[in-house]
Amino acid sequence: MKETINVYDDSHWVDAPEYPSGTKKKVLRDEEDAKTILLKLPKGFFMAPHSHLTTEQHFLIDGEYISEGRTFHAGTYQLFDAHETHGPFESKTGALILVVWDPYPSNKQ
């Protein structure tokens, strides 16, 4: 039987040293070129613009963040193509984001 992880409980959260201080993550999938995590942004979060070698998807579950002058609220979905620069990202109140990285192109129009 595959392991199941409850996305709402307090278990499996670890520090996310690849992000600014205070950021936590819960790894849901970690394969060679694909990863799915819950990312918990602390109040005052800031991350500079960046890009990835893979497609990145954001599902904003709770809270809000600001990127490129726009405020994104809970329920927002964003898709970033591989090599597409995105950000900066900041959150004054904190946020919970489901982040998915896949090696596949997005096929967005």
One Martini backbone bead per residue (centre of mass of N, CA, C, O) as a GRO file, in nm:
protein
  109
    1MET     BB    1   0.097   0.036   0.022
    2LYS     BB    2   0.066   0.354  -0.004
    3GLU     BB    3   0.154   0.644   0.106
    4THR     BB    4  -0.008   0.877   0.312
    5ILE     BB    5  -0.089   1.235   0.319
    6ASN     BB    6  -0.180   1.487   0.526
    7VAL     BB    7  -0.221   1.824   0.440
    8TYR     BB    8  -0.351   1.930   0.737
    9ASP     BB    9  -0.145   1.838   0.914
   10ASP     BB   10   0.159   1.862   1.128
   11SER     BB   11   0.301   1.663   0.964
   12HIS     BB   12   0.610   1.665   0.767
   13TRP     BB   13   0.736   1.922   0.851
   14VAL     BB   14   0.998   2.132   0.711
   15ASP     BB   15   1.256   2.288   0.646
   16ALA     BB   16   1.341   2.541   0.376
   17PRO     BB   17   1.659   2.622   0.277
   18GLU     BB   18   1.585   2.720  -0.033
   19TYR     BB   19   1.447   2.933   0.139
   20PRO     BB   20   1.348   3.153   0.328
   21SER     BB   21   1.326   3.217   0.636
   22GLY     BB   22   1.054   3.012   0.775
   23THR     BB   23   1.020   2.806   0.565
   24LYS     BB   24   0.796   2.543   0.474
   25LYS     BB   25   0.772   2.179   0.410
   26LYS     BB   26   0.579   1.924   0.221
   27VAL     BB   27   0.649   1.621   0.094
   28LEU     BB   28   0.472   1.432  -0.164
   29ARG     BB   29   0.692   1.439  -0.409
   30ASP     BB   30   1.012   1.257  -0.514
   31GLU     BB   31   1.160   1.268  -0.813
   32GLU     BB   32   1.381   1.311  -1.044
   33ASP     BB   33   1.183   1.546  -1.228
   34ALA     BB   34   0.970   1.542  -0.979
   35LYS     BB   35   0.760   1.765  -0.773
   36THR     BB   36   0.570   1.779  -0.454
   37ILE     BB   37   0.454   2.062  -0.256
   38LEU     BB   38   0.419   2.215   0.045
   39LEU     BB   39   0.409   2.573   0.103
   40LYS     BB   40   0.514   2.775   0.384
   41LEU     BB   41   0.468   3.105   0.423
   42PRO     BB   42   0.581   3.362   0.583
   43LYS     BB   43   0.579   3.639   0.719
   44GLY     BB   44   0.764   3.843   0.498
   45PHE     BB   45   0.808   3.716   0.240
   46PHE     BB   46   1.099   3.677   0.007
   47MET     BB   47   1.154   3.639  -0.358
   48ALA     BB   48   1.331   3.630  -0.619
   49PRO     BB   49   1.375   3.606  -0.925
   50HIS     BB   50   1.316   3.306  -1.132
   51SER     BB   51   1.404   2.971  -1.251
   52HIS     BB   52   1.347   2.660  -1.433
   53LEU     BB   53   1.377   2.337  -1.588
   54THR     BB   54   1.074   2.328  -1.516
   55THR     BB   55   0.760   2.301  -1.466
   56GLU     BB   56   0.538   2.529  -1.281
   57GLN     BB   57   0.297   2.499  -1.013
   58HIS     BB   58   0.027   2.694  -0.862
   59PHE     BB   59  -0.166   2.647  -0.554
   60LEU     BB   60  -0.358   2.862  -0.373
   61ILE     BB   61  -0.491   2.787  -0.058
   62ASP     BB   62  -0.364   3.017   0.136
   63GLY     BB   63  -0.378   3.336   0.131
   64GLU     BB   64  -0.107   3.552   0.004
   65TYR     BB   65   0.050   3.701  -0.293
   66ILE     BB   66   0.312   3.889  -0.451
   67SER     BB   67   0.342   3.954  -0.816
   68GLU     BB   68   0.418   4.180  -1.033
   69GLY     BB   69   0.192   4.376  -0.876
   70ARG     BB   70   0.019   4.126  -0.787
   71THR     BB   71  -0.257   3.983  -0.621
   72PHE     BB   72  -0.281   3.659  -0.473
   73HIS     BB   73  -0.532   3.431  -0.396
   74ALA     BB   74  -0.716   3.208  -0.291
   75GLY     BB   75  -0.749   2.986  -0.584
   76THR     BB   76  -0.498   3.022  -0.735
   77TYR     BB   77  -0.357   2.967  -1.064
   78GLN     BB   78  -0.024   2.878  -1.186
   79LEU     BB   79   0.190   2.885  -1.486
   80PHE     BB   80   0.533   2.778  -1.552
   81ASP     BB   81   0.766   2.762  -1.762
   82ALA     BB   82   1.038   2.659  -1.862
   83HIS     BB   83   1.265   2.929  -1.807
   84GLU     BB   84   1.063   3.110  -1.667
   85THR     BB   85   1.042   3.407  -1.532
   86HIS     BB   86   0.961   3.450  -1.178
   87GLY     BB   87   0.875   3.725  -1.017
   88PRO     BB   88   0.855   3.833  -0.740
   89PHE     BB   89   0.795   3.717  -0.399
   90GLU     BB   90   0.533   3.810  -0.161
   91SER     BB   91   0.435   3.796   0.202
   92LYS     BB   92   0.268   3.949   0.462
   93THR     BB   93   0.072   3.690   0.583
   94GLY     BB   94   0.104   3.445   0.425
   95ALA     BB   95   0.119   3.096   0.288
   96LEU     BB   96  -0.040   2.826   0.092
   97ILE     BB   97   0.133   2.602  -0.136
   98LEU     BB   98   0.100   2.419  -0.426
   99VAL     BB   99   0.385   2.255  -0.570
  100VAL     BB  100   0.468   2.178  -0.920
  101TRP     BB  101   0.712   1.971  -1.080
  102ASP     BB  102   0.773   1.927  -1.436
  103PRO     BB  103   0.925   1.812  -1.743
  104TYR     BB  104   0.684   1.927  -1.891
  105PRO     BB  105   0.526   2.092  -2.105
  106SER     BB  106   0.242   2.306  -2.098
  107ASN     BB  107   0.083   2.400  -2.371
  108LYS     BB  108   0.042   2.690  -2.376
  109GLN     BB  109  -0.107   2.965  -2.563
   0.00000   0.00000   0.00000
